[in-house]
Amino acid sequence: MKKLVSDSMKSWNTDVMAGGKVIGNVKVKRGIFQGDSLSPLLFVLALISLTPILRKVKVFYDLGKHSGKINHLLFMDDLKLFGKNESQLDCSINTVRAFTEDIRMEFGLEKCAVLVMKRGK
C-alpha cells in the first residue's frame, strides 16, 4: 500500500486535542503512507472485506477430493490468487484491481508474478 487518496480529501480536517481541550485544527492534504503507524491497521481493515468479495467470484482451484477448494491466501501484505486456468486467474486479478480502485489504495499489481502450471509442470 503506497497511499490512501481521495478527491474529497480537500475538505477533510481534524481537531488536535490536549488535556481535553482543542488546541488546533489540521487540514488533511494527503493520504496515509506506508510508514505511518495507521497504515498496517487500515491495510488489514481493507483486506478483511476483500475475502468475501473474492469468494463471491466463484473462481477456485480444487485441491482434491477431500481437501476442498481455494481461490486466495492472505498473509500480512502478501496476497496469492489461485484459479483453475489463466482466464479464472485473470477474473480474480480484475476483481482485486476493481477493489483497489474502489477503496483508492494501491496494491502494486504491476509487481505481480503469474505462475501457470499444466499437469504439474
N, C-alpha and C positions, 0 to 999 in steps of 0.2 A: 504494500500500500504506500503510495507516494504522498498523496494529499487528498483531503476531502474538500471539494469546492462546490459552491452553488452560486448561481446568478443572483439569488435573493440575499446573499450574504452582505450586500452593501448596506442593508438596513439592520443587520444584527448588532446588538450591543449587550453589554452585561455590566452590572454594578459590582464594584470591588468593595468588600466589607471587611472591617476590622473592629473587634470588640463590639459587634452587634450594630455598628453604625456604618452607613455608606460613606466611603471616603473618596469615591470617584466613579467614573463611568468609562468603560473601554469599548471602542468600536471594533468589531471583528472585521478584519480586512482580508484575512487569508484562512485557508483550511488548516487541518491538523496534520502535521508532518510526522514521518516515521519515527523520529527521535523523541517526540512528545510523549509524556507519561500517559496521556489518554489514548494514544494510538493503539496499543495492544487490546485494550478493553473495547474500543469501538470496532476494531477489526473482528474480534471474536463475536461481538453482538451482531455484526452484519452477517457473518458467516453462519450463525445459528439459523438464520432464515433461508440460507441457500440450500440446506439439506432437504427440506420438504419440497422446494421448487424442483430440485434435481430428481427427486423421487416421482414427481408428477409427470416427468418427461417420458417415463416408461421405456427407458433405454437401459439395458442391463447386460452384464456379462455373466453367463451361467457358470458357476464354479463346479458344478457336478450334481449328480442325482440327489445327494443328501446334504450338500454343502450350501445351497442357497444361491442367491444372485447378488451382484454388486454393481453399482454404477459410479461410485466415487468413494474415495478415502480422504479424510481430512485430519491432518495433524499439525497443530500450531498454524504456520503460514504456508503449509505445503498441501496443495490440492491435487489429487490424482483422479483422473476420469477414466472410466472403462466402458467399452462398448463391444458388441458382437462383431462389428465391422467398421470401416472408416466412416461410412455415412452416419452411423449411430453416434460415433465419437464426435463428428462434426456437429451433430444436433446438440450434444451436451456442451460443446465448446461455445456454440452460438447462444445457448441458454445462459452460460456463465457471462458471456460478453454482454448480453442484454441486462443481466442482473447488475453488472458493474456500472453500466451506463445509467441504470435507474437510480442506484444509490450514489452515483458520482464518486466512485472510489476506483482508482487504477489498480489492477491486479498484475500488470506486466505480462499480458497474454502474448506479447511479441517474443518473450523469452521461453515460451513453451516448447517442449520437445514431444514428438509423437513416435511411438513405437508400435508398429503393426506386425503381429505375429500370425503366420499361417501354418497350421499344423505343428506348432511348437518351434518354428524357425523364424 
